[in-house]
């Protein structure tokens, strides 16, 4: 079950990745496209922002292969061997979130065309922000009929709503700890509200936002991507999925990035599909076991086993496809 290094094209970008086809299986096999989360996250689920191994997508590829499924995972634009492709850093401003959806569509086409892959049994499995890419791909007018869709620790609300919630919580925490004056806290909240309104109105951001907001990614170079991603409401997309499509969602009580209540609402929007929801108690956002302790993010790169709760639910879902 060794990985084969592959490349495929999406627009002007050559994406690098791994194709895995399980050994010893006769006939065409079902296959899954694996989609990474936000930021410079590569084919294995590792991030350039965190030195060390996260490995979530590699773990998924291993589990899929054990279940008799082929898989394709790749370094999305801005990560790994793909890097920025033909672009310079200053060119990124012209790229929107649709760039990542288009790349996923081209990756799915590449996977479907591979020898040994059953093009009538294709899955898309996205982790975190990758779940939103998967949803957008699954409801596209030219999307192939899927055999399954996995939404793992998914972005389950509109992006700017989530960022607003997270930043306001950080402001409240700093204010409560006496680390932030009330006047500055009010200034940050007002600037955040105005930034979100601007992005939703015309997809732009001012250059003079307070430094904490710029550090959180609210900079003009990101404006197009932020606006395009925020325009994709996961719950609206969920309601547009084909009736009866097998869908898996997952979330964990120890995931500090995705709230159970948000996934509950996403599950409710998935009323027309064949839904399986895996709920975990001791996994962090990258599906590693952390027990009863709180996740700080540093645990993402610790050498920990992957969630047994997730693994059992995921394998059972695959067995039923």
RODO-2510 file (C-alpha; in nm, 4 decimals, decimal comma):
residues 321
     n   res          X          Y          Z
     1     x     0,0000     0,0000     0,0000
     2     x     0,2858     0,2359    -0,0804
     3     x     0,2107     0,5903    -0,1873
     4     x     0,2819     0,6939    -0,5440
     5     x     0,3983     1,0510    -0,5999
     6     x     0,1689     1,2241    -0,8489
     7     x     0,0978     1,5651    -0,9948
     8     x    -0,2143     1,7106    -1,1501
     9     x    -0,2930     2,0505    -1,2959
    10     x    -0,5507     2,3039    -1,1829
    11     x    -0,5450     2,6214    -1,3864
    12     x    -0,1866     2,7468    -1,3871
    13     x    -0,0887     2,5435    -1,0804
    14     x     0,0725     2,2005    -1,0686
    15     x    -0,0345     2,0287    -0,7482
    16     x     0,1800     1,7587    -0,5898
    17     x     0,0385     1,4715    -0,3931
    18     x     0,0150     1,1021    -0,3153
    19     x    -0,2052     0,8380    -0,4725
    20     x    -0,2560     0,5189    -0,2768
    21     x    -0,4248     0,2094    -0,4168
    22     x    -0,4535    -0,0888    -0,1780
    23     x    -0,2613    -0,4017    -0,2727
    24     x    -0,4189    -0,7409    -0,3168
    25     x    -0,7638    -0,6144    -0,4119
    26     x    -0,9109    -0,7485    -0,7346
    27     x    -1,1146    -0,5243    -0,9598
    28     x    -1,1683    -0,1484    -0,9421
    29     x    -1,1836    -0,0111    -0,5887
    30     x    -1,3743     0,2845    -0,4396
    31     x    -1,1591     0,5901    -0,3836
    32     x    -1,1587     0,9039    -0,1684
    33     x    -1,0275     1,2527    -0,2288
    34     x    -0,8857     1,3915     0,0979
    35     x    -0,9007     1,7671     0,1589
    36     x    -0,6858     1,9505     0,4123
    37     x    -0,7891     2,2233     0,6536
    38     x    -0,7057     2,5927     0,6573
    39     x    -0,3690     2,7628     0,6217
    40     x    -0,0538     2,6110     0,4711
    41     x    -0,1664     2,2535     0,5422
    42     x    -0,0132     1,9848     0,3222
    43     x    -0,1112     1,6426     0,1913
    44     x    -0,0493     1,4768     0,5296
    45     x    -0,2360     1,7369     0,7335
    46     x     0,0895     1,8941     0,8540
    47     x     0,1155     2,2721     0,8796
    48     x     0,4083     2,4955     0,7951
    49     x     0,3012     2,7040     1,0964
    50     x     0,3631     2,4154     1,3388
    51     x     0,6982     2,2331     1,3285
    52     x     0,6254     1,8662     1,3799
    53     x     0,3918     1,5975     1,2554
    54     x     0,0143     1,6276     1,2719
    55     x    -0,0568     1,3605     1,0114
    56     x    -0,4376     1,3623     1,0082
    57     x    -0,4739     1,3086     0,6332
    58     x    -0,2072     1,0401     0,6311
    59     x    -0,4009     0,8629     0,9088
    60     x    -0,7179     0,8836     0,6999
    61     x    -0,5349     0,7397     0,3976
    62     x    -0,4089     0,4514     0,6137
    63     x    -0,7584     0,3780     0,7444
    64     x    -0,9085     0,3956     0,3969
    65     x    -0,6482     0,1571     0,2559
    66     x    -0,7133    -0,0942     0,5347
    67     x    -1,0804    -0,0809     0,4356
    68     x    -1,0020    -0,1405     0,0670
    69     x    -1,0315     0,2200    -0,0549
    70     x    -0,7854     0,4085    -0,2711
    71     x    -0,7138     0,7714    -0,1844
    72     x    -0,5609     1,0893    -0,3213
    73     x    -0,4236     1,3609    -0,0956
    74     x    -0,2269     1,6617    -0,2126
    75     x    -0,0363     1,9729    -0,1106
    76     x    -0,2856     2,2489    -0,1728
    77     x    -0,1717     2,5852    -0,3068
    78     x     0,0508     2,7527    -0,0491
    79     x     0,1721     2,4303     0,1120
    80     x     0,4288     2,1557     0,0715
    81     x     0,5862     2,0824    -0,2621
    82     x     0,3120     2,2708    -0,4486
    83     x     0,4050     2,5967    -0,2772
    84     x     0,2728     2,9060    -0,4521
    85     x     0,3139     2,7481    -0,7945
    86     x     0,3626     3,0171    -1,0601
    87     x     0,2542     3,2984    -0,8289
    88     x     0,4465     3,5572    -0,6334
    89     x     0,3330     3,6478    -0,2839
    90     x     0,1816     3,9719    -0,4107
    91     x    -0,0284     3,7771    -0,6639
    92     x    -0,2190     3,5985    -0,3893
    93     x    -0,4569     3,8941    -0,3542
    94     x    -0,6150     3,7972    -0,6846
    95     x    -0,6886     3,4424    -0,5736
    96     x    -1,0154     3,3634    -0,4027
    97     x    -1,1479     3,0630    -0,2133
    98     x    -1,2798     2,9274    -0,5427
    99     x    -0,9159     2,8485    -0,6298
   100     x    -0,9207     2,5734    -0,3672
   101     x    -1,2590     2,4402    -0,4761
   102     x    -1,1422     2,4283    -0,8384
   103     x    -0,8271     2,2399    -0,7352
   104     x    -1,0369     1,9852    -0,5466
   105     x    -1,2589     1,9345    -0,8525
   106     x    -0,9541     1,8771    -1,0709
   107     x    -0,8116     1,6381    -0,8116
   108     x    -1,1358     1,4393    -0,8121
   109     x    -1,1264     1,4178    -1,1921
   110     x    -0,7659     1,2960    -1,1748
   111     x    -0,8560     1,0329    -0,9144
   112     x    -1,1529     0,9064    -1,1167
   113     x    -0,9300     0,8511    -1,4199
   114     x    -0,6721     0,6335    -1,2419
   115     x    -0,6366     0,2635    -1,3272
   116     x    -0,7813     0,0463    -1,0555
   117     x    -1,0221     0,3163    -0,9319
   118     x    -1,3979     0,2700    -0,9613
   119     x    -1,5133     0,6067    -1,0940
   120     x    -1,8703     0,5253    -0,9896
   121     x    -1,7706     0,4971    -0,6210
   122     x    -1,5948     0,8233    -0,5402
   123     x    -1,5870     0,9815    -0,1961
   124     x    -1,4833     1,3294    -0,0857
   125     x    -1,3569     1,3628     0,2717
   126     x    -1,2647     1,7047     0,4069
   127     x    -1,1162     1,7965     0,7439
   128     x    -1,1965     2,1321     0,9074
   129     x    -1,2030     2,3982     0,6319
   130     x    -1,1583     2,1125     0,3843
   131     x    -1,5120     2,0051     0,4737
   132     x    -1,6431     2,3346     0,3335
   133     x    -1,4450     2,2731     0,0141
   134     x    -1,6012     1,9268     0,0005
   135     x    -1,9520     2,0664     0,0435
   136     x    -1,8971     2,3249    -0,2302
   137     x    -1,7596     2,0554    -0,4597
   138     x    -2,0483     1,8166    -0,3902
   139     x    -2,3210     2,0684    -0,4824
   140     x    -2,1505     2,2105    -0,7930
   141     x    -2,3563     2,1839    -1,1108
   142     x    -2,0925     1,9702    -1,2819
   143     x    -2,0061     1,7555    -0,9790
   144     x    -2,0035     1,3802    -1,0342
   145     x    -2,2409     1,1686    -0,8289
   146     x    -2,0579     1,0815    -0,5068
   147     x    -2,0750     0,7570    -0,3120
   148     x    -2,0089     0,9403     0,0136
   149     x    -1,9099     1,2711     0,1723
   150     x    -1,7082     1,3038     0,4929
   151     x    -1,7228     1,6287     0,6929
   152     x    -1,4698     1,5852     0,9729
   153     x    -1,4495     1,8516     1,2454
   154     x    -1,6148     2,0751     0,9854
   155     x    -1,6400     2,4492     0,9491
   156     x    -2,0118     2,4429     1,0286
   157     x    -2,1010     2,8148     1,0282
   158     x    -2,0143     3,1030     0,7964
   159     x    -1,6474     3,1883     0,8266
   160     x    -1,6851     3,5499     0,9386
   161     x    -1,9411     3,4515     1,2015
   162     x    -1,6909     3,2027     1,3425
   163     x    -1,4017     3,4505     1,3346
   164     x    -1,6185     3,7157     1,5010
   165     x    -1,7082     3,4741     1,7787
   166     x    -1,3479     3,3664     1,8318
   167     x    -1,2027     3,7175     1,8312
   168     x    -1,4711     3,8529     2,0629
   169     x    -1,4024     3,5667     2,3038
   170     x    -1,0319     3,6540     2,3003
   171     x    -1,1115     4,0212     2,3618
   172     x    -1,3433     3,9301     2,6493
   173     x    -1,0760     3,7061     2,8003
   174     x    -0,8071     3,9723     2,7773
   175     x    -1,0455     4,2324     2,9190
   176     x    -1,1398     4,0085     3,2096
   177     x    -0,7747     3,9370     3,2867
   178     x    -0,6950     4,3063     3,2942
   179     x    -0,4627     4,2734     2,9952
   180     x    -0,6710     4,4982     2,7703
   181     x    -0,8194     4,8418     2,8496
   182     x    -1,1938     4,8763     2,7952
   183     x    -1,1423     5,1560     2,5432
   184     x    -0,9167     4,9380     2,3262
   185     x    -1,1546     4,6421     2,3586
   186     x    -1,4419     4,8554     2,2327
   187     x    -1,2239     4,9826     1,9475
   188     x    -1,1391     4,6250     1,8426
   189     x    -1,5032     4,5140     1,8531
   190     x    -1,6142     4,8108     1,6459
   191     x    -1,3359     4,7611     1,3918
   192     x    -1,4198     4,3923     1,3640
   193     x    -1,7872     4,4650     1,3006
   194     x    -1,6962     4,7196     1,0323
   195     x    -1,4479     4,4792     0,8701
   196     x    -1,7093     4,2040     0,8457
   197     x    -1,9669     4,4467     0,7035
   198     x    -1,7147     4,5666     0,4449
   199     x    -1,6210     4,2152     0,3374
   200     x    -1,9860     4,1171     0,3009
   201     x    -2,0779     4,4365     0,1178
   202     x    -1,8040     4,4586    -0,1441
   203     x    -1,5258     4,2127    -0,0552
   204     x    -1,2768     4,4757     0,0608
   205     x    -1,0886     4,5633     0,3794
   206     x    -0,9335     4,8940     0,4895
   207     x    -0,5569     4,9145     0,5317
   208     x    -0,5724     5,0684     0,8784
   209     x    -0,7378     4,7976     1,0879
   210     x    -0,5955     4,7525     1,4395
   211     x    -0,2915     4,5274     1,4601
   212     x    -0,4703     4,2399     1,6437
   213     x    -0,7179     4,2115     1,3552
   214     x    -0,4412     4,2202     1,0963
   215     x    -0,2630     3,9451     1,2898
   216     x    -0,5871     3,7431     1,2716
   217     x    -0,5787     3,7624     0,8901
   218     x    -0,7954     4,0680     0,8281
   219     x    -0,5620     4,2216     0,5706
   220     x    -0,6413     4,3385     0,2160
   221     x    -0,4382     4,0592     0,0568
   222     x    -0,6807     3,8072     0,2136
   223     x    -0,9996     4,0007     0,1446
   224     x    -1,1138     3,8155    -0,1671
   225     x    -1,0570     3,4732    -0,0128
   226     x    -1,2304     3,5727     0,3123
   227     x    -1,5321     3,7157     0,1288
   228     x    -1,5678     3,4171    -0,1048
   229     x    -1,5363     3,1647     0,1770
   230     x    -1,7811     3,3515     0,3989
   231     x    -2,0360     3,3574     0,1151
   232     x    -2,0506     2,9771     0,1387
   233     x    -2,2907     2,8971     0,4224
   234     x    -2,2273     2,5323     0,5213
   235     x    -2,5881     2,4820     0,6281
   236     x    -2,7256     2,6118     0,2991
   237     x    -2,4858     2,3883     0,1072
   238     x    -2,5817     2,0939     0,3287
   239     x    -2,9465     2,1443     0,2363
   240     x    -2,8598     2,1310    -0,1342
   241     x    -2,6909     1,7890    -0,1223
   242     x    -2,8534     1,5065    -0,3186
   243     x    -3,1176     1,3187    -0,1222
   244     x    -2,9923     0,9917     0,0193
   245     x    -2,6210     1,0724    -0,0169
   246     x    -2,4228     0,8949     0,2581
   247     x    -2,2693     1,1706     0,4719
   248     x    -2,0461     1,1388     0,7775
   249     x    -1,9962     1,4245     1,0229
   250     x    -1,7709     1,4214     1,3273
   251     x    -1,7012     1,6450     1,6238
   252     x    -1,5476     1,6144     1,9675
   253     x    -1,6078     1,7640     2,3085
   254     x    -1,2321     1,8392     2,3258
   255     x    -1,2203     2,0223     1,9918
   256     x    -1,1621     2,3890     2,0723
   257     x    -1,2081     2,5002     1,7100
   258     x    -1,5448     2,3420     1,6310
   259     x    -1,8434     2,3606     1,8665
   260     x    -2,0733     2,0616     1,9084
   261     x    -2,3728     2,2951     1,8812
   262     x    -2,2582     2,4164     1,5405
   263     x    -2,2271     2,0591     1,4127
   264     x    -2,5690     1,9832     1,5629
   265     x    -2,7116     2,2625     1,3462
   266     x    -2,5233     2,1338     1,0417
   267     x    -2,6595     1,7841     1,1057
   268     x    -3,0098     1,9282     1,1202
   269     x    -2,9550     2,0864     0,7785
   270     x    -2,8520     1,7450     0,6441
   271     x    -3,2051     1,6104     0,6848
   272     x    -3,2340     1,4753     0,3296
   273     x    -2,9128     1,2697     0,3284
   274     x    -2,8214     0,9365     0,4862
   275     x    -2,6411     1,0856     0,7861
   276     x    -2,3957     0,9219     1,0230
   277     x    -2,2660     1,1472     1,3008
   278     x    -1,9611     1,0422     1,5031
   279     x    -1,9395     1,2183     1,8398
   280     x    -1,6167     1,1946     2,0359
   281     x    -1,5241     1,2804     2,3934
   282     x    -1,1428     1,2669     2,4044
   283     x    -1,0195     1,3764     2,0593
   284     x    -0,8733     1,7137     1,9651
   285     x    -0,9357     1,8982     1,6385
   286     x    -0,6833     1,6875     1,4434
   287     x    -0,8401     1,3607     1,5663
   288     x    -0,5693     1,2738     1,8205
   289     x    -0,6510     1,1287     2,1622
   290     x    -0,5842     1,3781     2,4425
   291     x    -0,7916     1,2235     2,7219
   292     x    -0,9627     1,4604     2,9614
   293     x    -0,7162     1,7501     2,9324
   294     x    -0,7935     2,0683     2,7438
   295     x    -0,6529     2,1093     2,3940
   296     x    -0,4154     2,4028     2,3531
   297     x    -0,3111     2,3449     1,9919
   298     x     0,0357     2,2347     2,1001
   299     x    -0,1088     1,8831     2,1339
   300     x    -0,1648     1,8724     1,7566
   301     x     0,2004     1,7815     1,6986
   302     x     0,2418     1,5518     1,9983
   303     x     0,3092     1,1839     1,9271
   304     x    -0,0368     1,0656     2,0261
   305     x    -0,2617     0,7885     1,8937
   306     x    -0,5504     0,8885     1,6718
   307     x    -0,8990     0,8721     1,8148
   308     x    -1,0319     0,5212     1,8665
   309     x    -1,3828     0,6691     1,8841
   310     x    -1,3396     0,8280     1,5424
   311     x    -1,1649     0,5259     1,3920
   312     x    -1,4457     0,2887     1,4865
   313     x    -1,7163     0,5190     1,3531
   314     x    -1,5257     0,5944     1,0339
   315     x    -1,4570     0,2283     0,9592
   316     x    -1,8218     0,1362     1,0217
   317     x    -1,9348     0,4109     0,7847
   318     x    -1,6958     0,2928     0,5124
   319     x    -1,8138    -0,0665     0,5557
   320     x    -2,1698     0,0409     0,4796
   321     x    -2,0930     0,2218     0,1552
***
